[in-house]
Amino acid sequence: MSDRITAAETLVAAPPAAGSPHVDAGDAGYSKDLKSRHINMIAIGGAIGTGLFLGAGGRLAGAGPSLAIAYAVCGVFAFFVVRALGELVLYRPSSGAFVSYAREFMGEKGAFAAGWLYFLNWATTAVADITAAATYAHFWGMFSDVPQWILALIALAVVLTANLISVKYFGEMEFWFAIIKVGALVAFMLIGIFLVVTQHPVDGHTPGFSTITDSGGIFPVGMLPMLLVIQGVVFAYASVELCGVAAGETKSPEKIMPKAINSIMWRVGLFYVGSVVLLALLLPYTSYSGDESPFVTVMDKLGIPGAAGVMNLVVLTAALSSLNSGLYSTGRILRSMALSGSAPKFTGRMNKGQVPYGGILLTAGFGVLGVGLNYVMPGEAFEIVLNFASIGILGTWGMIMLCSLLFWHRSRDGRVTRPSYRLPWAPYTQIVTLAFLATVVFLMWWGGGVGRTTVMCLPLIAAALVGGWFVVRRRVNDLAQEREDT
């Protein structure tokens, strides 16, 4: 395994796109093995995360059928974010994605903040994913006596190995993970539609709009609970930006990306909003809970043999898919940062399979620490970890929209040329989206509890970013000077 970073690799990247004066050293050395089917399924996998399979039950119980509205609203803004990223990708494909664009439009300080906020997201999400995978494996009797930490390490080892071999293995694994998730959702929705159309009783309830109206309507507990679950719904859309990172390792992003990104909108409407509406039509919102997947709840009430086991497999797959995505994307982002001096040097190293293994191993290391954390800390502390992941997501999305806004301003000055594939209604779309993200942070604080605790930690996160920048700024400036002198 080669762990050298050659001078050529550090200083020479692929030629920039037309109208782009920026060259990112982190783009050099990658293979272009991701095909159209991989990118399309990565886009689907990013749009269908563990938040739907795992979190919808508790949110339905807390907000009622109005959860569908929250998913729809957040889905629109998630689409704006990924559409903005898609325009930047078509302008200049980069495996560094939004970190590379932040470097071009906001300077090294912006790239440093964007990259480490993204790492915060996935490092904390990895803690959740690795523990969730072990917990779901205990559902089956054959694993019930196996200690949770062993199952967690096995899950991490399998996903880590696939990521370290080559990008093709990552693409194949994510392709099949997405197939399983989509297949399960389609099957559930077909069953749910059949039950609603035929009025087949579910646990003594007749499916249909009467299930909603008889249980207090769309807002059975008022509008406030719907607003307060928006933060968790945003977490459900985490990793929609993954297809933008993957664009740097495909041969024809200008052909593949628009189709993949545009399809996210109808997938969100169909799978997220459609699934929640069906769940609300099949059973009263009080029948669901945060202790199990709402899909498992419905199947259990129907008494379909083996249904709970199948859905548990899907939920396990969703957790592994999330972990797979996190290792992949942080590896690429950290390498882009390492070659500019804002991340540890070892995270910039690549192996013979053209995989940035240093950054992947760093994220995996946090996953291992997460097993111990979840073992010794109570449930509320673990929930704080998930809230920190949400802060990372909001920060990442905010950086993408800021880069998009700055890109738009530069295009007005004639310094860059926007591609034909564009974010509609710019710059108003970026401004409204940034306002929405700020509102979500306010709602986290307003809701109290763990959310407020997390928001109150924002000054600590900001202080850590500022302190980290002062640690690395000399190395960043030295490397920048070397590139100018070459």
C-alpha positions, 0 to 999 in steps of 0.5 A: 500500500503506497502512502506517498503524496508526490510533488506532482500529485500535490501541485498538479490537478486536472485542468479547470473547466472553462471560465474557472481560474481555480485549480484544486490540488486535491482533485489529482490522482482519483480514478473515474470509475463511478458510472451513471447507475452508481451516481443515480443510486447514490443520489437516491441513497442520499435522499432516502436516509435512516431518518425516514426508516428510523425517525419517522415513528417518533416524529409521527407520534409527536407531530401527527400527520403534519409531519408530511408537511415538514418533510415536504418543506425541508425537502424543497430546501434540500433540493435547492441545496443540492441544485446549487451544488449541482450548478457548481459541479457543472462549473468545475467538478471536484472531489473536494466539492463544497470545500473546494468551492469555498476555497475558491470563493471564500478563501482558505478560511472558508474552506477550513470551516466548511470542511471541519463542519462537514467532518463534525457531521459525519464523525458524529453520524458514524457514532450513531450508524455503527451503534445502530447497526449493532443494535438492529443485528441483535433483532435476530436470535443468532446474534442475540448473545454476541456483544454489541461492540463486536457487532459494531466493529464487524459492521465498521470493518465490512464497510471500511474494507469496501471503501479502502479497496477502490471507489468501484467497491464503494459504488457497488455497495451503495448501489445495492444498499439503495436498491434494497431501500427503494425496493422496500419502500416501493413494496410498502407503498404498494401494500399501503395503497392496496389497504387504503383502496380496499379499506382493509382493516389494520389493527381494527382501524379502517384506513383512509382520511377518517383515520386522520380526521378522527384522531384530531386532524392534520395538526392534532397537537397544534402547529408548534410540534411540527415546527419543532420536529423540523430539525430532526427532519433536516437530519433525515435529508443528510447526505443529499449532497453526496452526489456532488462529492461523487461527481469528481470520480465520474467521467461525464458529470455534465451528462450524469449530474443534472439527471440525478439531481433533478430526480431528487425532487420527485423522489423526495415527494414520493418516498418521504411525503408519500410514505408519511401520508400513507402511514397517517392513513393506515393507523392513528398517529398515536399508534406509532412510537420512536422505539421502532420503525413505523413501517415495522409497526404497520407490518406487525399490526397486519400480522404478515409473517416475517415482515418485521424481520425484513423491515429490520434488515432494511433498517440495518441496510440504511444504517450501513449505507449511511456509514458507507457514505460518511466514510467515502465523502469525508475521505475526499473532503479531508484529502482536499483540505490536507493538500492545502494544509488545513487537515493533518497530512496523513489524511491526504494519503492515497493507496494503490486503489486511488482511495484517500485512506487517511481521511477514511481511517480518521472518520472510522476511528471516531466510529470506534470511539462511538461504540465505547461512548454509547456504552458508557453514556446514557441515552440523552448524551447519545442524542446530543451526538445526533444534534451535533450532527444536525449542526454539521449538516446545517453548517454544510448546507449554509456553506454550499448556499454561500458559495452559490451566492458568491458564484452568482455575484462573480458571474454578474461581474463577468469573472466566471460563467454560469453553466446552462444547468442553474439554480433557479431564481438566484439570488433569492433562492440562496437568501431564502434557504439561508434564512430557513437554515437560521430558522432551524437553528432558532427552533432547536434552541426554542424547543429546549432540552437537548436541542437548546444544549446543542445550540448553546455549544455553538460558541465552543464550536466556533472557538474550536474552528478559530483556534484550529485555523490559527494552528494551521494557517502558517502551513496553509499560507506556505503551501499556497505560496509554493503553488504560486511560485511553481 
